[in-house]
């Protein structure tokens, strides 16, 4: 070598070739390591890209359904609006003005008005106005109506219709009302329209019902959009986006509001939450917390797999590095060799991992688009709202950088050890071969089961604890990965309440039986039941004005119900729900529960069925919140009786609660003086009477028509209604549940039937809600099982690589045993015993660690949801079985690879 630089290049080429030869010689380990890098990078990519793409999808959906505004401020005068526009603090600003109300002739008595909302040019660009037909108003004489006016109010119009409206302001008790306040009926004095003015409009479009920020559920008017009047000086609602959303939130103490230079404003909480700002919701902490746990689990698995590919052969590599040092290799060159090895593995694995992760999550999103469309109906006719992969450079770089760093550190650790000892000691492996004391084992017990091979396996395990320790830790962490992933999946589903309720019906109806009258109610029930496609129906009657308080003596209620410390120590009180179902359905219910239905139709002795299973969150003995379904009453013989205080109708707005210690009823009152604080009291004896119910039997399961699981329920046949309630006729409502062979056809037919009645009959397609819930559950299961599958592959590859490399490095030892007469069967028996040792000690270490990590995951989720702590016993059983299966399979594969080795050649090969 004449030129030093060229000589350096020559040396670099030699060490690079040496590195390539090492990787090529250990091709199985190299292949498994590259596969591990691909899997780990793919999982990092899947997690980061799923989070990023998912958040971007939620942002697009929120902008399409709610709007892209950051916040809004009510009751802003025109002068302040002008100052806001000039301030430069806002990137966009639009206004909505209340023009007034007009009586539109709605069939919904609680929503009789048309609410005219005046908007400025471009309002629909900031606040979502989803047109279903036509266009937005462009002149003062044009109007856009809500479809809700026809579907709920039974007032139909078409494009081009001319509306002449008498527009005024709602007034009640000399106070002007807006959309935020519900209708005041004749019962509380009623309200009137004042200052009316005749206006004429042409219908130019129809839109979906506006969101809650514009039209609340209790709003008495159907929203219609018109152009804002230029000469109207009434206060407006301002919607805006700001330059710095972080500063907008930081200036306010309330997480759901923000502050500008012009005062406090409400924020678009959903949009801001998905953009990453804290709006007080538990969504982001849970998502970020679970995401961090996911990343940690993946990182642990990646470190295990990649590091073990190098550390398990530390003795072999120490000897090799000693030889390199003996011929003049410097520490810098050795480090460069290791870095080259790590880089070569990373160059092969990282691009494939990034590509696999992106392709995998992209294909997953594409296949799951129907499920996302079921959750977001707007996505069906809006291509931009479909879920899709959105590559993000930072997410991809983070996944690549973490994997590269893990690989380089894992490759560098063996050379770091070799550089600490002299070249001669490294070649002789004096650090690995030491004189040890004789190993004492219980030969008789081991020999009786596994014979002499078992004794040899036990001796080897006792003398080579360091090598075994790496394998056992690897197995234990693999077990930890799988159980942690399963626990994460379980709590992830529970935290978002993905539990699909059994709904044997597809359609529901609702109407107020009191207003419809007895004769029309019967006619409506017959017509709805006879609708084409309907195969079964059930009608349920409830009375909202009936208020009962159950008196249960101590010892009568179940232990779970008594745990609640808020309950009295003398008696346990609850508010039961009393419902009536049509006679045919009641007889069918009795038949399902093997009861004699005739016992419940005796007018002289009314008898009810009891459903006492309730959903509640209570405190257990340790003070921890437990969410569960419990029985209110202990098991007892029936018939039995229950006593109630029945609250009679009176001069109050509604019952808040009954204070049995003071023997008073606490009710709401319209008197808002400081002394009353909105509440009043009446003696219990003056407004309630004692009532006793006869219970014929307790139902084993909760019927599907009992939706409110907060209270126990008494079920009577409908023909007993007047007898049980003493003829009370106030507040009766009727719910219908229908099974249909063709849901859409039956739904359309029922809508036509509802149009024949003057009062509102609301028909709901419950199948759509069920499909949405099923779609959510499918999404969670797909991502969960996909994650568990990849984690399982990493864990299995890690176990295989660890055991395979360990056995291959024992070629000389196994050859020596064969040379002294141990048969192939004996070697297999020795390996079987070693497999049991691996499995037992890995379970001893892995199971407690898995339980601890599961509890940490539980604590993260349980900050918001009262979910009982539980271990995934099914996953644990599967993991335990898999550990032994993978260990035995790896042992079998490795021993089969060396079975045909020539013992003499293996003994001569020092690097075997």
C-alpha positions in Angstrom: 0.0 0.0 0.0 1.6 3.2 -1.2 -1.0 5.7 -0.3 -2.3 5.7 3.2 -5.8 6.7 2.2 -6.0 3.9 -0.3 -4.7 1.5 2.3 -7.5 2.6 4.6 -10.0 2.0 1.8 -8.5 -1.4 1.3 -8.9 -2.2 5.0 -12.5 -1.0 4.8 -13.2 -3.3 2.0 -11.7 -6.2 3.9 -13.8 -5.6 7.0 -16.9 -5.1 4.9 -16.3 -8.4 3.1 -15.7 -10.0 6.5 -19.0 -8.6 7.7 -20.8 -9.9 4.6 -19.2 -13.3 5.0 -20.3 -13.4 8.7 -23.9 -12.6 7.7 -23.8 -15.1 4.9 -22.4 -17.9 7.1 -25.1 -17.3 9.8 -27.8 -17.0 7.1 -30.6 -18.4 9.3 -29.9 -15.8 12.1 -29.5 -13.1 9.5 -32.8 -13.9 7.8 -34.7 -14.0 11.2 -33.1 -10.7 12.2 -34.1 -9.0 8.9 -37.6 -10.4 9.3 -37.7 -9.1 12.9 -36.6 -5.6 11.6 -39.3 -5.7 8.9 -42.0 -6.7 11.4 -41.0 -4.1 14.0 -40.7 -1.3 11.4 -44.0 -2.4 9.9 -45.7 -2.3 13.3 -44.2 1.1 14.2 -45.4 2.4 10.8 -48.9 0.9 11.3 -49.3 2.5 14.7 -48.0 6.0 13.7 -49.8 6.0 10.4 -53.0 4.7 11.9 -53.0 7.4 14.5 -52.1 10.2 12.0 -54.5 9.0 9.3 -57.3 8.3 11.8 -57.0 11.8 13.3 -57.0 13.4 9.8 -60.1 11.4 9.0 -61.9 12.5 12.1 -60.9 16.1 11.4 -62.4 15.8 7.8 -65.6 14.2 9.2 -66.0 16.9 11.9 -65.4 19.7 9.4 -68.0 18.2 7.1 -70.6 17.6 9.8 -69.9 20.4 12.3 -67.8 22.9 10.4 -64.2 24.1 10.3 -64.7 26.9 12.8 -62.5 27.0 15.9 -65.0 28.8 18.1 -68.1 30.9 18.3 -69.4 33.8 20.4 -73.0 34.6 20.9 -74.8 38.0 21.3 -72.1 40.1 19.6 -73.2 43.6 18.3 -72.3 44.9 14.9 -69.7 47.3 16.2 -67.8 44.5 17.9 -68.1 42.3 14.7 -66.4 45.2 12.7 -63.6 45.4 15.2 -63.1 41.7 15.1 -62.8 41.8 11.3 -60.1 44.5 11.5 -58.1 43.0 14.4 -56.1 40.5 12.4 -56.6 37.9 15.1 -59.0 35.8 13.0 -58.3 33.9 9.7 -62.0 33.6 8.9 -65.2 35.1 10.5 -68.8 34.7 9.6 -72.1 35.6 11.4 -75.5 34.1 12.0 -78.4 36.4 13.0 -81.8 35.5 14.4 -84.4 36.9 12.0 -87.4 35.5 13.9 -90.0 32.8 14.1 -93.1 31.9 12.0 -95.9 29.5 12.7 -95.4 26.8 10.0 -98.3 24.5 10.8 -96.1 21.6 12.1 -97.8 18.4 13.4 -95.2 18.3 16.2 -96.8 20.3 19.0 -93.4 20.8 20.7 -91.8 22.2 17.5 -94.5 24.4 15.9 -92.3 27.2 14.4 -90.0 27.8 11.5 -86.8 29.6 12.8 -85.3 32.0 10.2 -81.5 32.2 10.6 -79.9 35.0 8.6 -76.4 34.2 7.3 -73.7 36.2 5.5 -71.9 35.3 2.3 -69.6 32.3 2.8 -71.2 31.2 6.1 -71.5 27.6 4.7 -67.7 27.5 4.2 -67.1 27.8 7.9 -70.2 26.1 9.4 -71.3 22.9 7.9 -74.6 23.3 5.9 -75.1 20.0 4.1 -77.4 20.6 1.2 -79.4 17.7 0.0 -81.0 19.5 -2.9 -80.8 22.9 -4.5 -78.4 25.7 -3.5 -77.8 28.3 -0.8 -79.9 31.6 -0.8 -78.3 34.4 -2.8 -80.9 37.1 -2.3 -83.1 38.4 0.5 -86.2 36.6 -0.9 -84.7 33.1 -1.0 -84.8 30.4 1.7 -83.3 27.0 2.4 -85.5 24.6 4.4 -84.4 21.8 6.7 -85.5 18.2 5.7 -86.4 17.8 9.4 -89.5 20.0 8.7 -91.0 17.3 6.5 -89.7 14.2 8.3 -90.6 15.4 11.8 -93.1 18.2 11.3 -95.0 16.6 8.4 -94.8 19.9 6.4 -93.7 19.2 2.8 -92.5 21.7 0.3 -90.6 21.5 -3.0 -88.1 23.6 -4.9 -89.7 26.8 -6.3 -92.5 26.9 -3.7 -93.4 30.4 -2.4 -93.7 30.9 1.3 -95.5 33.8 2.9 -94.7 33.9 6.5 -95.7 36.1 9.5 -92.3 36.5 11.2 -92.0 37.7 14.8 -90.3 37.1 18.1 -91.2 34.5 20.8 -92.2 36.2 24.1 -93.0 34.5 27.4 -93.6 36.4 30.6 -92.3 39.6 28.9 -89.0 37.9 28.0 -87.8 37.4 24.4 -86.8 33.8 23.7 -84.3 32.2 21.4 -83.5 28.7 20.0 -81.7 27.7 23.2 -84.9 27.7 25.2 -87.6 25.1 24.6 -91.3 25.7 24.0 -93.5 27.1 26.8 -96.9 25.4 26.6 -100.3 26.4 28.0 -99.4 24.5 31.2 -96.9 27.2 32.2 -98.7 30.2 30.7 -97.8 29.7 27.0 -95.8 32.0 24.8 -96.8 34.3 21.9 -95.3 35.7 18.7 -95.1 39.5 18.8 -93.9 42.2 16.4 -94.8 40.1 13.4 -93.9 41.1 9.9 -95.0 39.5 6.6 -92.1 38.1 4.6 -92.2 36.2 1.3 -89.5 33.7 0.3 -88.9 31.2 -2.6 -87.6 27.8 -1.7 -84.2 27.3 -3.4 -82.8 24.4 -1.4 -83.1 21.8 1.3 -80.5 20.8 3.9 -79.9 18.2 6.6 -81.0 19.2 10.1 -78.4 21.7 11.5 -76.1 20.5 14.3 -76.6 21.2 18.0 -74.7 24.5 18.0 -77.5 26.0 15.8 -80.5 23.9 16.5 -80.6 22.1 19.9 -82.8 19.1 20.4 -85.3 21.0 22.5 -85.4 24.0 20.0 -89.0 24.8 19.1 -88.2 25.9 15.6 -87.1 24.1 12.4 -84.1 26.1 11.2 -84.3 27.7 7.7 -81.4 29.7 6.2 -82.0 33.1 4.6 -79.7 36.0 3.7 -78.8 38.3 6.6 -80.6 41.6 6.4 -78.1 44.4 6.0 -80.2 46.9 8.0 -80.8 44.5 11.0 -78.8 45.7 14.0 -79.8 42.8 16.3 -76.9 40.9 18.0 -75.4 38.0 16.0 -73.5 34.8 16.7 -70.0 35.0 15.3 -68.2 31.8 14.1 -64.4 32.1 13.5 -61.0 30.5 13.1 -58.0 32.0 14.8 -54.3 32.2 13.7 -53.1 30.5 16.9 -55.5 27.9 18.4 -53.0 27.2 21.2 -53.2 30.8 22.4 -57.0 30.7 22.0 -57.2 27.8 24.5 -54.4 29.0 26.8 -56.2 32.2 27.6 -59.2 30.5 29.1 -59.5 28.5 32.3 -62.3 26.4 31.0 -61.2 23.5 28.7 -64.4 23.8 26.6 -64.0 27.5 25.9 -61.4 29.8 24.5 -60.6 33.5 24.8 -59.9 36.2 22.2 -59.3 39.8 22.6 -63.1 40.3 22.4 -64.1 38.0 25.2 -64.7 34.4 26.0 -66.1 32.1 23.3 -67.1 28.5 23.0 -64.9 26.2 21.0 -65.6 23.6 18.4 -64.6 21.0 20.9 -64.6 17.9 18.7 -62.5 19.6 16.0 -60.1 21.0 18.5 -59.8 17.7 20.2 -58.9 15.9 17.0 -56.4 18.6 16.2 -54.6 17.7 19.4 -55.8 20.4 21.8 -57.0 19.7 25.3 -60.8 20.3 25.4 -61.3 18.4 28.7 -62.3 15.2 27.0 -60.9 11.8 28.0 -60.5 10.8 24.3 -57.0 12.2 23.7 -55.5 11.0 27.0 -56.8 7.5 26.4 -55.7 7.4 22.7 -52.3 8.8 23.5 -51.9 6.6 26.6 -52.9 3.4 24.7 -50.7 4.6 21.7 -47.7 5.0 24.1 -48.3 1.5 25.5 -48.5 0.1 22.0 -45.2 1.7 21.0 -43.6 0.5 24.2 -44.8 -3.1 23.6 -43.5 -3.0 20.0 -40.2 -1.5 21.1 -39.7 -4.2 23.7 -40.4 -6.9 21.2 -38.0 -5.3 18.6 -35.2 -4.9 21.1 -35.7 -8.5 22.2 -35.6 -10.0 18.8 -32.8 -7.9 17.3 -30.6 -7.8 20.3 -30.9 -11.5 20.9 -29.7 -12.2 17.4 -26.3 -10.8 18.5 -26.2 -11.3 22.3 -26.9 -15.1 22.2 -23.7 -15.7 20.2 -21.6 -13.3 22.4 -18.9 -16.0 23.0 -18.4 -16.7 19.3 -18.3 -13.0 18.4 -15.9 -12.2 21.3 -13.5 -14.8 19.9 -13.8 -13.4 16.5 -13.2 -9.8 17.6 -10.1 -11.1 19.6 -8.7 -12.6 16.4 -9.2 -9.3 14.6 -7.5 -7.4 17.3 -4.6 -9.8 17.3 -3.9 -9.0 13.6 -4.0 -5.3 14.1 -7.6 -4.2 13.9 -8.2 -1.0 15.8 -11.2 -0.3 18.1 -12.4 2.2 15.5 -12.3 -0.4 12.7 -14.1 -3.0 15.0 -16.8 -0.5 15.8 -17.1 0.3 12.1 -17.5 -3.4 11.3 -20.3 -3.7 13.8 -22.0 -0.5 12.5 -21.6 -1.8 9.0 -23.4 -5.1 10.0 -26.2 -3.2 11.7 -26.5 -0.8 8.7 -26.6 -3.7 6.2 -29.4 -5.4 8.2 -31.3 -2.1 8.5 -30.9 -1.3 4.8 -32.4 -4.7 4.0 -35.2 -4.5 6.6 -36.2 -0.9 7.2 -37.4 0.0 3.6 -39.3 -3.3 3.4 -40.8 -2.6 6.9 -41.9 0.9 5.9 -43.4 -0.4 2.7 -45.1 -3.3 4.5 -46.6 -1.1 7.2 -47.9 1.4 4.7 -49.3 -1.2 2.3 -50.8 -3.2 5.2 -52.6 -0.2 6.8 -53.6 1.1 3.4 -55.2 -2.2 2.4 -56.8 -2.4 5.8 -58.4 1.0 5.5 -59.6 0.2 2.0 -61.2 -3.1 3.1 -62.8 -1.4 6.1 -64.3 1.6 4.2 -67.9 0.0 4.4 -67.5 -0.1 8.2 -66.4 3.5 8.4 -69.2 4.5 6.0 -71.7 2.8 8.4 -70.3 5.0 11.2 -70.3 8.2 9.1 -73.3 8.1 6.7 -72.0 11.3 5.0 -69.1 9.3 3.7 -71.4 7.4 1.3 -71.8 10.4 -1.0 -68.6 12.3 -0.2 -65.3 10.7 -1.5 -63.2 13.0 0.6 -64.8 11.5 3.8 -63.6 7.9 3.1 -60.8 6.6 5.3 -57.5 6.3 3.6 -53.8 6.2 4.3 -52.2 9.6 4.5 -48.4 9.1 4.6 -46.6 11.4 7.0 -42.9 12.0 6.7 -42.4 12.4 10.5 -44.3 9.2 11.3 -42.2 7.2 8.8 -38.9 8.8 9.9 -39.7 8.1 13.5 -40.4 4.4 12.8 -37.2 4.1 10.7 -35.0 5.9 13.2 -36.2 3.9 16.2 -35.6 0.6 14.4 -32.2 1.8 13.2 -31.1 2.9 16.6 -32.3 -0.4 18.1 -30.4 -2.4 15.5 -27.1 -0.5 16.0 -27.3 -0.7 19.8 -28.0 -4.4 19.7 -25.1 -5.0 17.3 -22.7 -2.8 19.3 -23.1 -4.5 22.7 -21.0 -7.6 21.9 -18.1 -5.7 20.5 -18.2 -3.4 23.5 -17.5 -6.4 25.7 -14.7 -7.7 23.4 -12.9 -4.4 23.5 -12.7 -4.5 27.3 -10.5 -7.6 27.4 -7.2 -8.4 25.8 -7.0 -10.1 22.5 -5.5 -13.3 24.1 -8.2 -13.6 26.7 -10.9 -13.0 24.0 -9.4 -15.8 21.8 -9.1 -18.2 24.8 -12.6 -17.1 26.0 -11.4 -17.0 29.5 -14.4 -14.8 30.4 -16.8 -17.5 29.3 -14.9 -20.6 30.6 -14.3 -20.6 34.3 -13.7 -23.3 36.8 -16.8 -23.9 38.8 -17.8 -25.9 41.8 -19.3 -29.3 41.3 -23.0 -29.0 40.5 -25.3 -30.8 42.9 -28.7 -31.8 41.6 -31.3 -34.3 42.7 -30.3 -37.0 40.3 -32.8 -39.7 41.4 -35.9 -37.5 40.8 -34.6 -36.3 37.4 -33.3 -39.7 36.3 -36.6 -41.5 37.2 -38.5 -39.4 34.6 -35.9 -38.4 31.9 -33.1 -40.9 32.6 -29.4 -40.0 32.1 -30.2 -37.4 29.4 -32.3 -35.5 31.9 -29.4 -35.5 34.4 -27.1 -34.1 31.7 -29.6 -31.4 30.7 -30.0 -30.4 34.4 -26.2 -30.2 34.8 -25.8 -28.1 31.6 -28.6 -25.8 32.8 -26.9 -25.3 36.2 -23.4 -24.7 34.7 -24.6 -22.4 31.9 -27.1 -20.2 33.7 -25.9 -17.1 31.9 -26.8 -18.6 28.5 -30.1 -19.9 29.7 -30.9 -16.6 31.4 -30.9 -14.9 28.0 -33.3 -17.5 26.6 -35.6 -17.5 29.6 -35.8 -13.7 29.6 -36.5 -13.8 25.9 -39.3 -16.3 26.4 -40.7 -14.3 29.4 -40.8 -11.1 27.4 -42.5 -12.8 24.5 -45.1 -14.0 26.9 -45.4 -10.5 28.3 -45.8 -9.1 24.8 -48.7 -11.4 23.9 -50.6 -11.0 27.2 -50.1 -7.2 27.2 -51.4 -6.9 23.7 -54.4 -9.0 24.5 -55.1 -6.9 27.6 -54.7 -3.7 25.7 -57.3 -5.0 23.2 -59.7 -6.0 25.9 -59.6 -2.6 27.7 -59.6 -0.7 24.5 -62.9 -2.2 23.6 -64.3 -1.8 27.1 -63.2 1.8 27.3 -65.3 2.8 24.3 -68.2 0.6 25.4 -68.2 -1.6 22.3 -70.8 -4.0 23.5 -73.5 -4.8 20.9 -76.8 -5.2 22.6 -79.1 -7.9 21.3 -81.9 -6.2 19.4 -84.4 -8.6 17.9 -86.2 -5.7 16.2 -85.4 -3.5 13.2 -87.9 -0.7 13.5 -89.4 1.3 16.3 -92.3 3.7 16.6 -93.2 6.4 19.2 -96.4 8.4 19.8 -98.3 10.0 22.6 -101.2 7.7 23.3 -102.9 10.3 25.5 -103.1 12.8 22.7 -104.1 10.3 20.0 -106.9 8.8 22.1 -107.8 5.2 22.8 -109.6 4.5 19.5 -106.9 6.0 17.3 -104.2 4.3 19.4 -105.7 0.9 18.7 -106.1 1.7 15.0 -102.5 2.9 14.8 -101.2 -0.3 16.5 -103.2 -2.5 14.1 -102.0 -0.6 11.1 -98.3 -0.6 12.1 -98.4 -4.3 13.0 -100.0 -5.2 9.6 -97.4 -3.3 7.6 -96.0 -5.2 4.7 -92.8 -7.1 5.7 -93.5 -6.9 9.5 -93.3 -10.4 11.0 -93.6 -9.6 14.7 -94.4 -6.6 16.9 -94.6 -5.5 20.5 -96.2 -2.4 21.9 -95.2 -0.9 25.3 -97.1 1.7 27.3 -95.4 3.9 29.9 -96.6 6.9 31.9 -94.0 9.6 32.4 -95.9 11.4 35.2 -96.1 8.4 37.5 -93.4 8.6 40.2 -92.8 5.7 42.6 -90.3 5.1 45.3 -89.8 1.5 46.2 -89.6 0.5 49.9 -87.4 -2.5 50.4 -86.8 -3.8 53.9 -83.2 -4.4 55.0 -82.2 -8.0 54.1 -84.6 -8.1 51.1 -82.1 -6.6 48.7 -79.0 -8.4 47.3 -75.5 -8.0 48.7 -74.2 -6.2 45.6 -77.1 -3.6 45.9 -76.3 -3.1 49.6 -72.6 -2.4 49.0 -73.4 1.2 47.8 -72.5 3.3 50.9 -75.0 6.1 49.8 -77.9 3.8 50.6 -79.7 4.0 54.0 -78.8 1.4 56.6 -82.5 0.9 57.5 -84.1 0.6 54.1 -83.0 0.5 50.5 -84.9 2.8 48.1 -85.1 2.8 44.3 -87.4 4.3 41.7 -89.0 1.4 39.8 -90.3 1.8 36.3 -93.9 0.4 35.6 -94.6 -0.6 32.0 -97.4 -2.4 30.1 -97.1 -4.4 27.0 -99.8 -5.7 24.6 -101.5 -8.8 25.8 -100.2 -11.1 23.0 -96.6 -10.1 23.7 -97.2 -10.5 27.5 -98.4 -14.1 27.0 -95.4 -14.8 24.7 -93.1 -13.5 27.5 -94.8 -15.7 30.1 -94.4 -18.7 27.7 -90.6 -18.0 27.3 -90.3 -18.0 31.1 -92.4 -21.1 31.6 -95.2 -19.2 33.5 -98.9 -19.4 33.4 -100.1 -16.2 31.7 -103.7 -16.5 33.0 -102.4 -15.7 36.5 -101.6 -12.1 35.4 -105.0 -11.2 33.9 -107.1 -11.2 37.0 -108.7 -7.8 37.4 -109.4 -8.4 41.0 -105.7 -9.2 41.8 -103.3 -7.3 39.5 -100.0 -9.2 39.3 -96.7 -8.1 37.7 -93.5 -9.7 36.4 -90.4 -8.3 38.0 -87.2 -7.4 36.1 -84.7 -6.3 38.7 -81.4 -6.5 36.8 -79.8 -3.0 36.7 -76.6 -1.5 35.3 -74.7 0.5 37.9 -71.3 1.6 39.0 -70.9 1.0 42.7 -68.0 0.8 45.2 -66.7 -2.5 46.3 -65.2 -3.3 49.8 -61.9 -1.7 48.8 -63.6 1.5 47.6 -62.9 0.8 43.9 -65.6 1.6 41.3 -67.1 -1.5 39.8 -69.4 -1.4 36.7 -71.6 -4.3 36.4 -75.2 -5.6 36.1 -76.6 -6.6 39.5 -79.8 -7.9 40.9 -81.6 -5.6 43.3 -83.4 -8.3 45.2 -82.3 -11.6 46.8 -83.6 -14.9 45.5 -87.0 -15.6 47.2 -90.1 -17.5 46.5 -92.9 -15.9 44.5 -95.7 -14.6 44.6 -94.4 -11.8 46.8 -95.4 -8.2 47.5 -93.4 -4.9 47.2 -94.4 -1.6 48.8 -94.1 1.8 47.1 -94.6 5.4 47.9 -96.5 6.7 44.9 -96.1 10.5 44.3 -99.4 12.1 43.2 -99.6 14.9 40.6 -99.3 18.3 42.2 -98.3 22.0 41.7 -94.7 21.4 40.9 -92.6 21.1 37.7 -91.1 17.7 38.5 -89.8 15.5 41.3 -86.1 15.7 42.1 -85.9 13.1 44.9 -87.6 11.9 48.1 -85.9 12.6 51.4 -87.1 9.8 53.6 -85.2 10.9 56.7 -87.1 14.2 56.6 -90.2 12.6 55.1 -90.4 15.3 52.4 -90.6 15.3 48.6 -88.1 17.7 47.0 -89.4 19.1 43.7 -88.4 21.6 41.0 -90.1 24.9 41.0 -90.2 27.9 38.6 -89.6 30.2 41.6 -86.0 31.2 41.1 -85.6 33.4 44.2 -82.4 32.9 46.2 -84.4 31.4 49.0 -85.8 28.6 46.9 -82.8 28.0 44.7 -85.1 26.4 42.2 -86.3 23.7 44.6 -89.3 23.3 47.0 -90.5 20.7 49.5 -93.8 19.2 50.5 -94.5 16.7 53.3 -94.5 13.1 52.0 -97.9 12.3 53.5 -99.5 15.3 51.7 -98.4 14.3 48.1 -97.9 10.6 48.2 -99.7 7.5 49.1 -98.6 3.9 50.0 -99.1 1.4 47.2 -98.5 -2.3 47.2 -97.7 -4.4 44.1 -98.1 -8.2 43.8 -95.2 -9.9 42.0 -95.9 -13.2 40.4 -92.4 -14.0 39.3 -88.9 -12.6 38.6 -87.6 -12.8 35.1 -84.3 -14.6 34.6 -83.2 -12.3 31.8 -83.9 -8.7 31.0 -86.4 -8.3 28.1 -85.2 -6.3 25.2 -87.9 -3.6 25.5 -86.6 -2.5 28.9 -84.0 0.0 27.8 -83.5 1.9 31.0 -81.4 -0.3 33.3 -81.1 2.2 36.1 -84.2 0.9 38.0 -86.1 -2.3 38.5 -89.2 -2.7 36.2 -92.6 -4.1 36.8 -94.3 -5.5 33.7 -98.1 -5.8 33.3 -100.3 -6.8 30.4 -101.8 -3.7 28.7 -105.4 -4.8 29.5 -104.6 -4.3 33.2 -103.5 -0.7 32.7 -106.6 1.0 34.0 -106.9 -1.4 36.9 -103.3 -0.8 38.1 -103.2 3.0 37.6 -106.8 3.5 38.8 -107.7 5.0 35.4 -105.1 7.7 35.3 -104.8 9.1 31.7 -102.1 11.7 31.9 -98.7 11.3 30.2 -99.2 8.0 28.4 -96.7 7.2 25.6 -96.5 4.2 23.4 -93.4 2.5 22.0 -93.6 -0.1 19.2 -90.9 -2.6 18.3 -91.1 -4.4 14.9 -89.3 -7.3 13.2 -89.2 -7.0 9.5 -88.1 -9.1 6.5 -87.4 -6.0 4.5 -86.5 -3.1 6.8 -86.4 -0.3 4.1 -89.7 -1.3 2.6 -91.5 -1.6 6.0 -89.9 1.8 7.1 -91.4 3.6 4.0 -94.8 2.0 4.5 -94.8 3.0 8.2 -94.0 6.5 7.3 -97.0 6.7 5.1 -99.2 5.3 7.9 -97.8 8.0 10.3 -98.7 10.7 7.8 -102.4 9.7 8.1 -102.5 10.8 11.8 -102.6 14.5 12.7 -100.4 14.0 15.7 -96.8 13.0 15.4 -95.9 9.3 15.1 -92.1 8.9 14.9 -90.8 5.9 13.0 -87.1 5.0 13.6 -84.9 2.6 11.7 -83.1 0.9 14.6 -81.2 -1.4 12.2 -79.1 1.5 11.1 -78.0 2.1 14.7 -77.2 -1.5 15.1 -75.1 -1.6 11.9 -73.2 1.4 13.2 -72.4 -0.4 16.5 -71.4 -3.6 14.6 -69.2 -1.6 12.3 -67.4 0.0 15.3 -66.9 -3.4 16.9 -65.6 -4.8 13.6 -63.1 -2.0 13.3 -61.7 -2.5 16.8 -61.5 -6.3 16.3 -59.7 -6.0 13.0 -57.1 -3.6 14.3 -56.8 -5.5 17.6 -56.3 -8.9 16.1 -54.0 -7.5 13.5 -51.8 -6.0 16.2 -51.9 -9.2 18.3 -51.0 -11.3 15.2 -47.9 -9.1 14.4 -46.8 -9.1 18.1 -47.2 -12.9 18.1 -45.0 -13.2 15.0 -42.3 -11.1 16.6 -42.5 -13.1 19.8 -42.4 -16.4 17.9 -39.5 -15.3 15.7 -37.7 -14.1 18.8 -38.1 -17.4 20.6 -37.1 -19.4 17.5 -34.1 -17.3 16.9 -32.9 -17.5 20.5 -33.3 -21.2 20.9 -32.1 -22.1 17.4 -28.9 -20.0 17.8 -28.3 -21.5 21.3 -28.5 -25.0 20.0 -26.4 -24.4 16.9 -23.7 -23.0 19.2 -23.7 -26.3 21.1 -22.7 -28.4 18.1 -19.4 -29.4 19.7 -21.1 -30.3 23.0 -23.7 -32.5 21.3 -21.1 -34.1 19.1 -19.1 -35.0 22.2 -22.2 -36.6 23.7 -22.8 -38.6 20.6 -19.1 -39.6 20.4 -19.3 -41.2 23.9 -22.4 -43.2 23.0 -25.5 -41.1 23.6 -28.2 -42.0 21.1 -30.3 -39.7 19.0 -33.3 -40.7 21.2 -31.3 -39.7 24.3 -30.4 -36.3 22.8 -34.0 -35.7 22.0 -35.0 -36.6 25.6 -32.4 -34.2 26.9 -33.7 -31.4 24.6 -37.3 -32.2 25.8 -36.3 -31.8 29.4 -34.5 -28.5 28.5 -37.7 -27.3 26.8 -39.6 -27.9 30.0 -37.0 -26.0 32.0 -37.2 -23.1 29.5 -41.0 -23.1 29.7 -41.3 -23.4 33.4 -38.8 -20.6 34.3 -40.2 -18.3 31.6 -43.7 -18.7 33.0 -42.3 -18.1 36.5 -40.9 -14.7 35.3 -43.3 -13.8 32.6 -46.7 -14.3 34.2 -46.2 -11.8 37.2 -44.7 -9.3 34.8 -47.7 -9.7 32.5 -50.1 -9.2 35.4 -48.3 -6.0 36.4 -48.3 -4.6 32.9 -52.0 -5.5 32.5 -52.8 -3.6 35.7 -50.9 -0.5 34.3 -53.0 -0.6 31.2 -56.1 -0.9 33.4 -55.1 2.2 35.4 -54.6 4.2 32.1 -58.1 3.3 30.9 -59.8 3.4 34.3 -59.1 7.1 34.7 -62.5 7.8 33.0 -64.3 4.5 32.8 -65.4 2.3 35.7 -64.2 -1.0 34.3 -63.4 -3.9 36.7 -59.8 -5.2 36.6 -59.5 -8.6 35.0 -56.8 -10.7 33.5 -57.3 -12.1 29.9 -57.4 -15.7 31.1 -58.1 -17.1 27.7 -55.1 -15.3 26.2 -52.9 -16.4 29.1 -53.9 -20.1 28.5 -53.2 -19.7 24.8 -49.8 -18.0 25.5 -48.7 -20.7 28.0 -49.5 -23.4 25.5 -47.8 -21.5 22.7 -44.7 -21.0 24.7 -44.2 -24.8 25.1 -45.2 -25.4 21.5 -42.7 -22.9 20.1 -40.0 -24.1 22.4 -40.4 -27.7 21.4 -40.7 -26.8 17.7 -37.6 -24.7 17.8 -35.6 -27.4 19.7 -36.8 -30.0 17.2 -35.8 -27.9 14.2 -32.4 -27.1 15.6 -31.5 -30.6 16.6 -32.7 -31.9 13.3 -30.4 -29.5 11.5 -27.3 -30.9 13.4 -28.5 -34.5 13.5 -26.5 -35.4 10.4 -23.3 -33.6 11.5 -20.2 -35.8 11.6 -19.1 -35.8 15.3 -15.4 -35.7 14.4 -15.8 -32.6 12.1 -18.0 -30.9 14.7 -15.4 -31.5 17.4 -12.6 -30.1 15.2 -14.6 -26.9 14.4 -14.0 -24.5 17.3 -16.5 -22.0 16.0 -19.3 -24.6 15.7 
